[in-house]
Amino acid sequence: MRFLRGYCSITAVSDLELPPKWVTTNRIFQKYPRLRSLHQCRFLQELQIFHSYTIVTGVITNPFVASYILQQSVTAIPHPCLRYSSTIFANMVDPTVFSWNTMIRAFTSDALFLYEEMRRRGVLPDKHTYPFLLIACRRRTSPSLVDAGLGRSVHVHCLATGFGNDSFVQTGLMAMYFTFGLKEDAGNVFDEMADKDVVSWTGMISGLVDCNSYKDAFLMFNIMRRDKSSPLPNTATLLSLMSASLNLGSLAIAASIHSYLAKSGITSNLSISNSLIDMYGKCGSSSDAMEMFIYMDNIRDVHSWTSVITSLALNGHGRTALEIFSGMKTSGIVPDSVTFIAILSACSHSGFVDEGKSVFESMVKDFTIVPDTKHYGCMVDLLSRAGHLEDAYRFISKMDVKPNLEILGSLLSACRIHKNSDLGLIVSEKIKCVCKEEGYVGGPDVLLSNIYAQEEQWDNVVSIRNGMRMKKKRINQSSSSRSLVEVNMKVH
Protein backbone atom coordinates (compact mmCIF):
# COMPACT_ATOMS: atom_id res chain seq x y z
CA MET A 1 0.00 0.00 0.00
CA ARG A 2 2.90 2.38 0.68
CA PHE A 3 3.68 2.34 -3.05
CA LEU A 4 0.05 3.11 -3.89
CA ARG A 5 0.29 6.09 -1.53
CA GLY A 6 3.73 6.96 -2.84
CA TYR A 7 2.60 7.58 -6.39
CA CYS A 8 0.85 10.73 -5.20
CA SER A 9 4.25 12.30 -4.57
CA ILE A 10 5.20 12.09 -8.25
CA THR A 11 5.51 15.64 -9.48
CA ALA A 12 4.89 16.85 -12.98
CA VAL A 13 7.81 16.61 -15.36
CA SER A 14 9.88 19.78 -15.31
CA ASP A 15 10.69 21.74 -18.42
CA LEU A 16 14.38 20.94 -17.91
CA GLU A 17 13.90 17.23 -18.53
CA LEU A 18 14.80 15.96 -21.96
CA PRO A 19 13.03 12.61 -22.42
CA PRO A 20 13.86 10.44 -25.43
CA LYS A 21 12.08 11.17 -28.70
CA TRP A 22 10.05 7.95 -28.49
CA VAL A 23 8.60 9.24 -25.21
CA THR A 24 7.53 12.63 -26.53
CA THR A 25 5.96 11.16 -29.66
CA ASN A 26 4.13 8.27 -27.99
CA ARG A 27 0.43 9.00 -27.51
CA ILE A 28 0.16 7.23 -24.16
CA PHE A 29 2.95 9.41 -22.77
CA GLN A 30 1.24 12.52 -24.13
CA LYS A 31 -1.98 11.54 -22.38
CA TYR A 32 -0.20 10.78 -19.08
CA PRO A 33 2.63 13.36 -18.82
CA ARG A 34 3.91 11.93 -15.54
CA LEU A 35 4.97 8.81 -17.40
CA ARG A 36 7.58 10.82 -19.25
CA SER A 37 9.91 10.45 -16.27
CA LEU A 38 9.66 6.66 -16.39
CA HIS A 39 12.87 6.37 -18.40
CA GLN A 40 14.72 8.11 -15.56
CA CYS A 41 13.70 5.52 -12.96
CA ARG A 42 16.95 3.75 -12.17
CA PHE A 43 16.29 2.85 -8.55
CA LEU A 44 13.89 0.05 -7.68
CA GLN A 45 11.87 2.08 -5.18
CA GLU A 46 11.28 4.86 -7.72
CA LEU A 47 10.16 2.31 -10.27
CA GLN A 48 7.73 0.70 -7.82
CA ILE A 49 6.13 4.10 -7.18
CA PHE A 50 5.69 4.64 -10.90
CA HIS A 51 4.33 1.11 -11.21
CA SER A 52 1.69 1.86 -8.57
CA TYR A 53 0.74 5.01 -10.49
CA THR A 54 0.15 2.96 -13.65
CA ILE A 55 -2.00 0.49 -11.71
CA VAL A 56 -4.18 3.22 -10.17
CA THR A 57 -4.65 5.00 -13.51
CA GLY A 58 -5.16 1.74 -15.40
CA VAL A 59 -2.43 2.60 -17.87
CA ILE A 60 -0.57 -0.59 -16.89
CA THR A 61 -2.85 -2.42 -19.33
CA ASN A 62 -1.04 -0.68 -22.17
CA PRO A 63 1.46 -3.28 -23.51
CA PHE A 64 4.08 -0.63 -24.22
CA VAL A 65 4.01 0.75 -20.67
CA ALA A 66 3.97 -2.70 -19.05
CA SER A 67 6.88 -3.88 -21.19
CA TYR A 68 8.94 -0.82 -20.37
CA ILE A 69 8.32 -1.15 -16.62
CA LEU A 70 9.38 -4.80 -16.85
CA GLN A 71 12.54 -3.85 -18.73
CA GLN A 72 13.40 -1.21 -16.11
CA SER A 73 12.82 -3.69 -13.28
CA VAL A 74 15.46 -6.17 -14.49
CA THR A 75 18.08 -3.41 -14.72
CA ALA A 76 17.18 -1.50 -11.54
CA ILE A 77 19.89 -0.43 -9.11
CA PRO A 78 21.40 -1.15 -6.66
CA HIS A 79 20.30 -4.60 -7.82
CA PRO A 80 17.29 -5.98 -9.69
CA CYS A 81 14.51 -7.78 -7.85
CA LEU A 82 13.71 -10.66 -10.17
CA ARG A 83 10.81 -11.78 -8.01
CA TYR A 84 9.26 -8.37 -8.58
CA SER A 85 9.94 -8.70 -12.31
CA SER A 86 8.21 -12.09 -12.31
CA THR A 87 5.15 -10.54 -10.68
CA ILE A 88 5.00 -7.80 -13.32
CA PHE A 89 5.29 -10.36 -16.10
CA ALA A 90 2.72 -12.73 -14.59
CA ASN A 91 0.13 -9.93 -14.49
CA MET A 92 0.51 -9.13 -18.18
CA VAL A 93 -2.47 -10.30 -20.22
CA ASP A 94 -0.66 -10.69 -23.53
CA PRO A 95 3.09 -10.14 -23.12
CA THR A 96 4.78 -8.82 -26.25
CA VAL A 97 7.89 -10.39 -27.75
CA PHE A 98 9.83 -7.52 -26.15
CA SER A 99 8.60 -8.65 -22.72
CA TRP A 100 9.44 -12.28 -23.44
CA ASN A 101 12.93 -11.26 -24.56
CA THR A 102 13.36 -9.26 -21.36
CA MET A 103 12.48 -12.30 -19.26
CA ILE A 104 14.69 -14.64 -21.30
CA ARG A 105 17.58 -12.22 -20.87
CA ALA A 106 17.07 -11.82 -17.11
CA PHE A 107 16.26 -15.43 -16.18
CA THR A 108 19.20 -17.25 -17.75
CA SER A 109 18.56 -20.59 -16.07
CA ASP A 110 14.93 -20.64 -17.25
CA ALA A 111 15.58 -19.14 -20.70
CA LEU A 112 14.81 -22.28 -22.71
CA PHE A 113 11.62 -22.95 -20.74
CA LEU A 114 10.49 -19.35 -21.32
CA TYR A 115 11.23 -19.69 -25.02
CA GLU A 116 9.14 -22.86 -25.27
CA GLU A 117 6.29 -21.20 -23.35
CA MET A 118 6.46 -18.17 -25.63
CA ARG A 119 6.16 -20.37 -28.70
CA ARG A 120 3.32 -22.34 -27.09
CA ARG A 121 1.38 -19.09 -26.61
CA GLY A 122 1.81 -18.25 -30.26
CA VAL A 123 4.26 -15.36 -29.83
CA LEU A 124 6.80 -15.32 -32.65
CA PRO A 125 10.46 -14.68 -31.75
CA ASP A 126 12.44 -11.84 -33.30
CA LYS A 127 16.15 -11.39 -34.02
CA HIS A 128 16.83 -10.41 -30.39
CA THR A 129 15.33 -13.58 -28.93
CA TYR A 130 17.99 -15.99 -30.14
CA PRO A 131 21.10 -14.10 -29.02
CA PHE A 132 19.62 -14.02 -25.51
CA LEU A 133 18.99 -17.78 -25.68
CA LEU A 134 22.53 -18.39 -26.89
CA ILE A 135 23.92 -16.28 -24.05
CA ALA A 136 21.89 -18.45 -21.66
CA CYS A 137 23.56 -21.57 -23.10
CA ARG A 138 26.99 -19.97 -22.62
CA ARG A 139 26.37 -18.77 -19.08
CA ARG A 140 25.47 -22.10 -17.57
CA THR A 141 27.52 -22.96 -14.49
CA SER A 142 29.69 -25.57 -16.20
CA PRO A 143 29.45 -25.54 -20.00
CA SER A 144 29.51 -29.08 -21.38
CA LEU A 145 28.69 -31.07 -24.47
CA VAL A 146 25.07 -31.14 -23.28
CA ASP A 147 25.00 -27.34 -23.30
CA ALA A 148 26.63 -27.34 -26.74
CA GLY A 149 23.81 -29.62 -27.88
CA LEU A 150 21.27 -27.12 -26.56
CA GLY A 151 23.11 -24.41 -28.46
CA ARG A 152 22.88 -26.45 -31.66
CA SER A 153 19.15 -26.88 -31.06
CA VAL A 154 18.78 -23.12 -30.79
CA HIS A 155 20.75 -22.83 -34.05
CA VAL A 156 18.24 -25.15 -35.73
CA HIS A 157 15.37 -23.00 -34.45
CA CYS A 158 17.09 -19.90 -35.85
CA LEU A 159 17.18 -21.50 -39.28
CA ALA A 160 13.61 -22.79 -39.03
CA THR A 161 12.22 -19.36 -38.13
CA GLY A 162 14.17 -17.53 -40.82
CA PHE A 163 16.70 -15.76 -38.59
CA GLY A 164 19.66 -17.99 -39.43
CA ASN A 165 21.07 -15.42 -41.85
CA ASP A 166 20.63 -12.39 -39.62
CA SER A 167 24.08 -10.96 -38.79
CA PHE A 168 23.03 -10.14 -35.22
CA VAL A 169 21.96 -13.74 -34.64
CA GLN A 170 24.99 -15.16 -36.46
CA THR A 171 27.36 -13.19 -34.24
CA GLY A 172 25.64 -14.73 -31.21
CA LEU A 173 25.97 -18.20 -32.74
CA MET A 174 29.70 -17.66 -33.28
CA ALA A 175 30.17 -16.58 -29.66
CA MET A 176 28.24 -19.63 -28.44
CA TYR A 177 30.30 -22.08 -30.50
CA PHE A 178 33.57 -20.48 -29.39
CA THR A 179 32.49 -20.82 -25.76
CA PHE A 180 32.42 -24.60 -26.23
CA GLY A 181 35.67 -24.61 -28.21
CA LEU A 182 33.88 -25.52 -31.44
CA LYS A 183 36.04 -23.37 -33.72
CA GLU A 184 35.03 -25.14 -36.92
CA ASP A 185 31.32 -24.56 -36.26
CA ALA A 186 31.98 -20.91 -35.47
CA GLY A 187 34.01 -20.61 -38.66
CA ASN A 188 31.18 -22.11 -40.69
CA VAL A 189 28.74 -19.53 -39.31
CA PHE A 190 31.22 -16.76 -40.12
CA ASP A 191 31.71 -18.03 -43.68
CA GLU A 192 27.93 -18.06 -44.22
CA MET A 193 27.59 -14.38 -43.29
CA ALA A 194 26.53 -12.28 -46.26
CA ASP A 195 27.53 -8.97 -44.67
CA LYS A 196 30.49 -9.16 -42.31
CA ASP A 197 30.72 -5.99 -40.25
CA VAL A 198 33.48 -5.05 -37.80
CA VAL A 199 31.57 -6.75 -34.95
CA SER A 200 31.56 -10.04 -36.89
CA TRP A 201 35.28 -9.85 -37.69
CA THR A 202 36.13 -8.90 -34.12
CA GLY A 203 33.96 -11.74 -32.79
CA MET A 204 35.84 -14.20 -34.99
CA ILE A 205 39.28 -12.91 -34.01
CA SER A 206 38.52 -12.65 -30.28
CA GLY A 207 36.89 -16.10 -30.33
CA LEU A 208 40.05 -17.64 -31.78
CA VAL A 209 42.11 -15.87 -29.12
CA ASP A 210 39.82 -17.23 -26.38
CA CYS A 211 40.36 -20.73 -27.82
CA ASN A 212 44.16 -20.18 -27.67
CA SER A 213 44.38 -20.26 -31.47
CA TYR A 214 46.59 -17.19 -31.58
CA LYS A 215 48.18 -17.82 -34.97
CA ASP A 216 44.76 -18.39 -36.52
CA ALA A 217 43.66 -15.06 -35.03
CA PHE A 218 46.53 -13.30 -36.84
CA LEU A 219 45.69 -15.09 -40.08
CA MET A 220 42.09 -13.91 -39.77
CA PHE A 221 43.27 -10.36 -39.12
CA ASN A 222 45.47 -10.45 -42.23
CA ILE A 223 42.49 -11.66 -44.29
CA MET A 224 40.46 -8.78 -42.88
CA ARG A 225 43.14 -6.26 -43.85
CA ARG A 226 43.60 -7.59 -47.38
CA ASP A 227 39.90 -7.86 -48.18
CA LYS A 228 38.95 -4.48 -49.65
CA SER A 229 35.29 -5.07 -48.83
CA SER A 230 36.06 -5.63 -45.14
CA PRO A 231 35.61 -2.85 -42.58
CA LEU A 232 38.51 -1.23 -40.76
CA PRO A 233 39.36 -2.86 -37.41
CA ASN A 234 38.18 -1.01 -34.32
CA THR A 235 39.66 -0.75 -30.83
CA ALA A 236 38.12 -4.06 -29.72
CA THR A 237 39.64 -5.84 -32.74
CA LEU A 238 43.10 -4.51 -32.01
CA LEU A 239 42.88 -5.26 -28.28
CA SER A 240 42.06 -8.90 -29.13
CA LEU A 241 45.01 -8.98 -31.50
CA MET A 242 47.37 -7.65 -28.83
CA SER A 243 46.08 -10.28 -26.43
CA ALA A 244 47.09 -12.92 -28.99
CA SER A 245 50.51 -11.33 -29.38
CA LEU A 246 51.35 -11.29 -25.67
CA ASN A 247 50.28 -14.94 -25.38
CA LEU A 248 52.59 -15.88 -28.25
CA GLY A 249 55.39 -13.88 -26.64
CA SER A 250 56.78 -12.83 -30.02
CA LEU A 251 58.49 -9.45 -29.92
CA ALA A 252 58.55 -9.28 -33.73
CA ILE A 253 54.76 -9.68 -33.90
CA ALA A 254 54.33 -7.13 -31.11
CA ALA A 255 56.46 -4.62 -33.03
CA SER A 256 54.47 -5.21 -36.24
CA ILE A 257 51.20 -4.56 -34.41
CA HIS A 258 52.63 -1.37 -32.91
CA SER A 259 53.73 -0.27 -36.38
CA TYR A 260 50.23 -0.88 -37.76
CA LEU A 261 48.69 1.09 -34.90
CA ALA A 262 51.08 3.99 -35.43
CA LYS A 263 50.25 4.13 -39.15
CA SER A 264 46.55 4.06 -38.30
CA GLY A 265 47.02 6.96 -35.89
CA ILE A 266 45.32 5.34 -32.91
CA THR A 267 48.23 4.92 -30.46
CA SER A 268 46.84 7.88 -28.48
CA ASN A 269 43.89 5.72 -27.38
CA LEU A 270 44.38 5.02 -23.67
CA SER A 271 43.24 1.37 -23.78
CA ILE A 272 45.46 0.70 -26.81
CA SER A 273 48.48 2.37 -25.18
CA ASN A 274 48.04 0.42 -21.94
CA SER A 275 47.75 -2.82 -23.89
CA LEU A 276 50.94 -1.98 -25.81
CA ILE A 277 52.82 -1.64 -22.52
CA ASP A 278 51.39 -4.94 -21.33
CA MET A 279 52.17 -6.63 -24.66
CA TYR A 280 55.80 -5.49 -24.75
CA GLY A 281 56.33 -6.47 -21.13
CA LYS A 282 55.04 -10.00 -21.62
CA CYS A 283 57.08 -10.32 -24.82
CA GLY A 284 60.23 -9.65 -22.78
CA SER A 285 60.98 -6.08 -23.82
CA SER A 286 60.66 -3.85 -20.76
CA SER A 287 62.61 -1.15 -22.63
CA ASP A 288 59.89 -0.89 -25.29
CA ALA A 289 57.26 -0.93 -22.55
CA MET A 290 59.04 1.95 -20.80
CA GLU A 291 59.34 3.86 -24.07
CA MET A 292 55.60 3.52 -24.63
CA PHE A 293 54.94 4.60 -21.04
CA ILE A 294 57.09 7.72 -21.46
CA TYR A 295 55.39 8.50 -24.77
CA MET A 296 51.97 8.50 -23.07
CA ASP A 297 53.02 11.34 -20.73
CA ASN A 298 49.85 13.19 -19.67
CA ILE A 299 47.24 10.53 -20.55
CA ARG A 300 48.43 7.89 -18.07
CA ASP A 301 45.97 6.35 -15.64
CA VAL A 302 46.39 3.81 -12.84
CA HIS A 303 46.38 0.97 -15.40
CA SER A 304 49.28 2.57 -17.30
CA TRP A 305 51.43 2.74 -14.17
CA THR A 306 50.44 -0.78 -13.12
CA SER A 307 51.22 -2.19 -16.58
CA VAL A 308 54.73 -0.72 -16.69
CA ILE A 309 55.46 -1.91 -13.13
CA THR A 310 54.27 -5.39 -14.11
CA SER A 311 56.49 -5.28 -17.20
CA LEU A 312 59.54 -4.35 -15.11
CA ALA A 313 58.69 -7.04 -12.54
CA LEU A 314 58.42 -9.76 -15.18
CA ASN A 315 61.81 -8.86 -16.60
CA GLY A 316 63.72 -8.61 -13.32
CA HIS A 317 64.00 -4.82 -13.03
CA GLY A 318 62.82 -4.56 -9.45
CA ARG A 319 64.74 -1.40 -8.57
CA THR A 320 63.31 0.50 -11.54
CA ALA A 321 59.84 -0.81 -10.67
CA LEU A 322 60.18 0.63 -7.17
CA GLU A 323 61.26 3.98 -8.63
CA ILE A 324 58.25 4.02 -10.96
CA PHE A 325 55.99 3.11 -8.04
CA SER A 326 57.38 6.03 -6.06
CA GLY A 327 56.83 8.34 -9.05
CA MET A 328 53.27 7.10 -9.33
CA LYS A 329 52.47 8.17 -5.79
CA THR A 330 54.25 11.50 -6.26
CA SER A 331 52.19 12.24 -9.38
CA GLY A 332 48.97 11.85 -7.42
CA ILE A 333 47.84 8.55 -8.97
CA VAL A 334 46.49 6.29 -6.22
CA PRO A 335 47.68 2.68 -6.62
CA ASP A 336 44.98 0.02 -6.51
CA SER A 337 44.98 -3.61 -5.42
CA VAL A 338 46.43 -4.81 -8.74
CA THR A 339 49.24 -2.25 -8.57
CA PHE A 340 50.35 -3.65 -5.22
CA ILE A 341 50.37 -7.18 -6.62
CA ALA A 342 52.67 -5.92 -9.39
CA ILE A 343 55.12 -4.10 -7.08
CA LEU A 344 55.18 -6.97 -4.56
CA SER A 345 55.93 -9.33 -7.43
CA ALA A 346 58.78 -7.03 -8.50
CA CYS A 347 60.23 -7.15 -4.99
CA SER A 348 59.89 -10.94 -4.94
CA HIS A 349 61.66 -11.50 -8.27
CA SER A 350 64.50 -9.15 -7.28
CA GLY A 351 64.92 -10.38 -3.70
CA PHE A 352 64.03 -7.05 -2.06
CA VAL A 353 62.73 -8.43 1.23
CA ASP A 354 62.77 -5.22 3.30
CA GLU A 355 61.25 -3.18 0.48
CA GLY A 356 58.53 -5.78 0.00
CA LYS A 357 57.63 -5.76 3.68
CA SER A 358 57.46 -1.96 3.62
CA VAL A 359 55.20 -1.96 0.54
CA PHE A 360 52.85 -4.54 2.09
CA GLU A 361 52.62 -2.56 5.32
CA SER A 362 51.96 0.68 3.40
CA MET A 363 49.24 -1.00 1.36
CA VAL A 364 47.33 -1.91 4.51
CA LYS A 365 47.96 1.21 6.62
CA ASP A 366 48.27 4.05 4.12
CA PHE A 367 45.91 2.88 1.38
CA THR A 368 43.52 0.75 3.52
CA ILE A 369 43.57 -2.06 0.98
CA VAL A 370 42.55 -5.42 2.44
CA PRO A 371 45.07 -8.07 1.31
CA ASP A 372 43.73 -11.04 -0.62
CA THR A 373 45.36 -14.39 -1.41
CA LYS A 374 47.35 -12.85 -4.29
CA HIS A 375 48.98 -10.25 -2.04
CA TYR A 376 49.68 -12.87 0.61
CA GLY A 377 51.04 -15.19 -2.07
CA CYS A 378 53.50 -12.53 -3.24
CA MET A 379 54.78 -12.04 0.31
CA VAL A 380 55.19 -15.77 0.92
CA ASP A 381 56.98 -16.09 -2.42
CA LEU A 382 59.23 -13.14 -1.51
CA LEU A 383 60.24 -14.62 1.83
CA SER A 384 60.56 -18.15 0.44
CA ARG A 385 62.77 -17.14 -2.50
CA ALA A 386 65.07 -15.27 -0.11
CA GLY A 387 65.41 -18.36 2.07
CA HIS A 388 63.45 -16.91 5.00
CA LEU A 389 61.41 -20.08 5.33
CA GLU A 390 60.53 -19.77 9.01
CA ASP A 391 59.40 -16.17 8.46
CA ALA A 392 57.28 -17.32 5.53
CA TYR A 393 55.65 -20.04 7.64
CA ARG A 394 54.92 -17.58 10.47
CA PHE A 395 53.49 -15.14 7.94
CA ILE A 396 51.13 -17.84 6.64
CA SER A 397 50.05 -18.67 10.20
CA LYS A 398 49.07 -15.03 10.81
CA MET A 399 47.16 -14.53 7.55
CA ASP A 400 43.53 -13.40 7.78
CA VAL A 401 42.54 -15.86 5.05
CA LYS A 402 43.02 -19.58 4.72
CA PRO A 403 46.16 -20.36 2.66
CA ASN A 404 45.47 -21.92 -0.71
CA LEU A 405 47.48 -24.58 -2.50
CA GLU A 406 49.49 -22.02 -4.46
CA ILE A 407 50.75 -20.30 -1.30
CA LEU A 408 51.58 -23.55 0.49
CA GLY A 409 53.10 -25.01 -2.67
CA SER A 410 55.39 -21.99 -3.00
CA LEU A 411 56.75 -22.56 0.49
CA LEU A 412 57.08 -26.31 -0.06
CA SER A 413 59.07 -25.73 -3.25
CA ALA A 414 61.35 -23.36 -1.33
CA CYS A 415 61.83 -26.05 1.31
CA ARG A 416 63.11 -28.33 -1.45
CA ILE A 417 65.45 -25.68 -2.86
CA HIS A 418 66.84 -24.76 0.57
CA LYS A 419 66.86 -28.40 1.78
CA ASN A 420 64.62 -27.92 4.82
CA SER A 421 62.94 -31.31 5.15
CA ASP A 422 61.50 -30.69 8.64
CA LEU A 423 59.48 -27.66 7.58
CA GLY A 424 58.74 -29.35 4.27
CA LEU A 425 57.02 -32.20 6.10
CA ILE A 426 54.87 -29.78 8.11
CA VAL A 427 53.85 -27.84 5.00
CA SER A 428 53.13 -31.08 3.14
CA GLU A 429 50.70 -32.13 5.86
CA LYS A 430 48.95 -28.76 5.63
CA ILE A 431 48.59 -29.20 1.88
CA LYS A 432 47.05 -32.63 2.42
CA CYS A 433 44.49 -31.10 4.79
CA VAL A 434 43.57 -28.45 2.23
CA CYS A 435 43.26 -31.07 -0.53
CA LYS A 436 41.31 -33.59 1.51
CA GLU A 437 37.86 -32.46 0.45
CA GLU A 438 38.86 -32.01 -3.20
CA GLY A 439 40.64 -35.34 -3.61
CA TYR A 440 44.35 -35.49 -2.88
CA VAL A 441 46.52 -36.30 -5.94
CA GLY A 442 49.98 -36.63 -4.40
CA GLY A 443 51.69 -33.42 -5.54
CA PRO A 444 53.21 -32.59 -2.12
CA ASP A 445 54.53 -36.13 -1.79
CA VAL A 446 56.58 -35.70 -4.96
CA LEU A 447 58.13 -32.46 -3.70
CA LEU A 448 58.77 -33.88 -0.23
CA SER A 449 60.36 -36.97 -1.77
CA ASN A 450 62.68 -34.73 -3.77
CA ILE A 451 63.64 -32.82 -0.61
CA TYR A 452 64.63 -36.06 1.13
CA ALA A 453 66.51 -37.20 -1.97
CA GLN A 454 68.60 -34.00 -1.95
CA GLU A 455 69.46 -34.67 1.68
CA GLU A 456 70.19 -38.34 0.83
CA GLN A 457 67.53 -39.57 3.28
CA TRP A 458 66.80 -42.59 1.12
CA ASP A 459 64.66 -44.46 3.65
CA ASN A 460 62.21 -41.56 3.69
CA VAL A 461 62.26 -41.39 -0.12
CA VAL A 462 61.36 -45.08 -0.38
CA SER A 463 58.64 -44.73 2.27
CA ILE A 464 56.96 -41.81 0.49
CA ARG A 465 57.17 -43.47 -2.93
CA ASN A 466 55.65 -46.69 -1.58
CA GLY A 467 52.85 -44.69 0.01
CA MET A 468 52.15 -42.98 -3.31
CA ARG A 469 51.95 -46.34 -5.11
CA MET A 470 49.50 -47.72 -2.54
CA LYS A 471 47.37 -44.59 -2.77
CA LYS A 472 47.29 -44.79 -6.56
CA LYS A 473 46.31 -48.45 -6.36
CA ARG A 474 43.39 -47.67 -4.02
CA ILE A 475 42.16 -44.90 -6.32
CA ASN A 476 42.28 -47.20 -9.34
CA GLN A 477 40.38 -49.92 -7.47
CA SER A 478 37.70 -47.52 -6.27
CA SER A 479 37.24 -45.99 -9.71
CA SER A 480 36.90 -49.33 -11.52
CA SER A 481 33.35 -50.20 -12.51
CA ARG A 482 31.33 -52.94 -14.16
CA SER A 483 28.45 -52.77 -16.57
CA LEU A 484 25.80 -55.20 -17.79
CA VAL A 485 25.42 -55.84 -21.51
CA GLU A 486 22.52 -57.66 -23.13
CA VAL A 487 23.42 -59.80 -26.18
CA ASN A 488 20.90 -62.13 -27.80
CA MET A 489 18.53 -61.71 -24.88
CA LYS A 490 21.27 -62.72 -22.39
CA VAL A 491 22.78 -60.35 -19.84
CA HIS A 492 26.56 -60.57 -19.44
Secondary structure, 3 states (H helix, E strand, C coil): CHHHHHHHHCCCCCCCCCCCHHHHHCHHHHHCHHHHHHHHCCEHHHHHHHHHHHHHHCHHHCHHHHHHHHHHHCCCECCCCHHHHHHHHHCCCCCCHHHHHHHHHHCHHHHHHHHHHHHHCCCCCCCCHHHHHHHHHHCCCCCCHHHHHHHHHHHHHHHHCCCCCCHHHHHHHHHHHHHCCCHHHHHHHHHHCCCCCHHHHHHHHHHHHHCCCHHHHHHHHHHHHHCCCCCCCCHHHHHHHHHHHHHHCCHHHHHHHHHHHHHHCCCCCHHHHHHHHHHHHHCCCHHHHHHHHHHHHHHCCHHHHHHHHHHHHHCCCHHHHHHHHHHHHHCCCCCCHHHHHHHHHHHHHHCCHHHHHHHHHHHHHCCCCCCCHHHHHHHHHHHHHCCCHHHHHHHHHCCCCCCCHHHHHHHHHHHHHCCCHHHHHHHHHHHHHHHCCCCCCCHHHHHHHHHHHHCCCHHHHHHHHHHHHHHHHHHHHHHCCCCCCEECCEEC
